[in-house]
Amino acid sequence: LQAQLCRAMHSLGVMESQLALVKENCSSLIKFMKEDLSHMVDDRTRREIELMNGLSKVDTEKRVMTEEMEQKMQEKEELLDQVREEYEELGLEYDENEVKRALEVKYLLEQMDKVTEDKVRLEKELLAALLEREEQINRLRGDTEEM
C-alpha cells in the first residue's frame, strides 16, 4: 500500500511538472498571439491610413482637374463670344462650326508645340544620361585595367 502511495505521489509530481510546462507554453503562446494580433491591428490601421490618404489625394486631384476643365470650357466659351462679337462688328457672317474648327486647329498647334518642347527636353535628358553612363563605363574600364 505504501509503494502504491509512493508511485501515486511520484506520478502526481510528474503530472504537476507537466502541467507547469503546459501552463508556461500556453502563457508564452498567448503572449505571442497577443503581440501578433497587435501587429496585425497596427498594420491594418497603417494600411487604412494609407488608403485614406490615397483617396484624399485622388479626390483632390479630381477636384483640381474638374476646376481646370471648367476653367478651360469657360475660356473657350468666352473666346467664342469674343469671336462672335468681332464678326458682328465687322459685319461678317458668323459660322460657329467654322470658328470651332479654327479653335481646334489652334489648340492642336499649341499641343504640337508642347509635344515638341517635351521631345527636346527628353532628348537632352537622355543625352545627359547617356554621357553619364559612358563616363561610368570608362571609369570601370580604367579600374579593371588597373587591376
N, C-alpha and C positions, 0 to 999 in steps of 0.2 A: 504494500500500500504506500509506503514511504517512497519507493522507487517510482511508482506511478505519479505521485505528487511531485517528485523531483523532475520527471520528464515533462509533466504538465507545466511546471514553473519555467523550465528551460524553453519549452515551446512558446509560452506566454512572453518570455523575454525576447525570443526571436521575432515573434509577431509584433511586439511593441517597437523593436528597432526597424522592422519593415514598414510599419505604419508611420514611423517618424520620417523614414526616407520618402514614402509616398506623399506625406504632407509637405515635405520640403520641395519635392519635384512639382507638386501641384502649385505651391506658392510661387515658385520660380516661373512656371508655365503661365499662371495668372498674371504675374508681373510683366512677362514678355508680351502676352496678349494685350494687356492694357497699354503698354508702350507702343505696340504695333497699331492698335486702334487709334491712339493719339496721333501717330504719324499719318495714318490714313485720313483722319479728320483734318489735320493740318494741310496735307496735300490736296484734299478736296476743296478746302477753303481757298488755298492759293490758286487752284485752277478756276474756281468760281470768280475770284477777283480778276484773274487774267481775262476770263471770258467777258466779264462785265466791262473791263477797261477796253477790250477789243470792240465790244458792242458800242460803247460810248464813242470810241474813235470813228467807227464806221458811220454812226449816226451823225457825228459832227461833219465828217467828210460829205455825207449825203446832203446835209443841210447847206454846206458851202457850195456844193455843186449845183444844187437847186437854185440857190440865190444867184450864182453866176449865170446859170441858164436863163433865169427870169430876167436878169440884167441884160444879157445879150439879146433876148427877144424884145425887150423894151427899146434897146438901142436900135434894133432893126426896124421896129415899128416907127420910131422917131425919124429914122433915116428915110423910110418910105414916105412919111408925111412931109418931110422936107423936100424930097424929090417931087412929090405931087404938087406942093406949093410952087416950086420953081417952074415946073411945067406950065402950071396955070398962069404964073406971072409972065412967062414967055409966050403964052398963047398957043402952046403945043398940045397935041392930043396925048393924054396920059394913058399908057398901056401898062397896067400893073404887072402882067406876066413878063413883059419885056424888061421892066425895071427889076423884077425879082431875078430874072436870068442874069442881068448885068451885075447885081449884087452878089449872086452866087459865083460868078466868074471872078469878081473882086475877092471874095472870100477864098476861093480856090487858089488864086495867085498869092494871097497872103500865106496860106498854108504851105504852098510850094516854097516860098521864101523861108519859112520856119524850118521846113524839112532840109533845105539846102544849108541853113545855118547849123542845124543839128549834125548834118553829114560832115561839114567842115570841122566842127568841134570833135566829133567822134574820130575822124581821121587823125587829128592832132593828138588825141589821147592815145589812140592805137600806135601811132608812130613813136610817141614818147615811151609807151610800154615796151615796144619792140626794141628801141635803143637801150632801155634799161636791161632787158633780157640779154641782149648781145653783150653788154658790159659784164653782166653776171657770168655769162658763158666764158668770156675772155679771162675773167678773174679766176674761175675754176680751172681753166686750162693752164693758166700760169701756176696756180697752186699745185696742180697734179704734175706739171713738168718739173717743178722744184723738188718733188719727192723723188 
